[in-house]
């Protein structure tokens, strides 16, 4: 796979769209799911939300499995989404 070294300047929307079209839809959906679940995990800090946190961790793991199969650099960590 050829990786692009993106320049330090802003990328025009049309170029970003072209880059985005190269990524399969399932990977884009997995990325959205992973970021959402990472955010949900950050909300579940109290012990009474342990079950919800475990559910979110499971969803995050499923999304990361899809992301890692496409490119290991796409993995989302529970504390890394902001």
N, C-alpha and C positions, 0 to 999 in steps of 0.2 A: 504494500500500500504506500502510496506517495503522500507524504505529509507536507502541508503548506506552512512555511514560516511566515506568519502574518506580520506585516509591518507595524511600526509603532504609531502610525497615523490612523485616524478613523477610517473605517471601511464603509464605502457607500452602501446604501440599502440594496441596490440592485446586485452588487457583488456579494453581499451577505446572503441574499436570496439564492444566488447561484451556488454558493457553498452549502447552504442549507438543503438544497435539492439533492445533493449528493449523499445525504444521510437518510437511511431508510426511516419510514414513518414509525415503525415499531420502536426504533432507537430513540426517536424524538419523544414519543409517548413515555418510554421508560425513563427518560431524563426528567420529564415533568413530574412523573410519579415519585422518583427518587428525591427530588428537591422538596416536594410537598411532604413526603414522609419524614425527611430529615427535619423539616420545620416542626412537624407534629411531635417528633421525639423531643425536641427542645422544649415543647410546652408541657410534656409529661414528666416533670421532675419529682413531683410528690409521690410518696409510696402508695398512695391510694389510686394512682393512675398507672400502676405497674402493668396491669393487664393491657391497657391501651398502648403503653409503650412497647410491650412485647409484640403486639399486633402490628404496630408501625415498623418495628425492626424487621419483622418477617416480610412486610411489603417492600421495605427498602432493600432487603437482601435479594428478593425476586427481581426488582428493577435493576439492581447492580449486576446481576447475573447476565442480563441482556446487554447492559452497557459494556461490561468487561468482554463479552464475546465479540463485540464490535471493535472496541479499542479500550485497553486496560486503563488508559489515562482518563476515561470518562467516569470512573467510579466516584460516587458521592458518599461522603462520610457523614455520620450522624451529627457531628459537631461542626461540619464544614460548610453548611448551607446558611446563607444569610440573606 
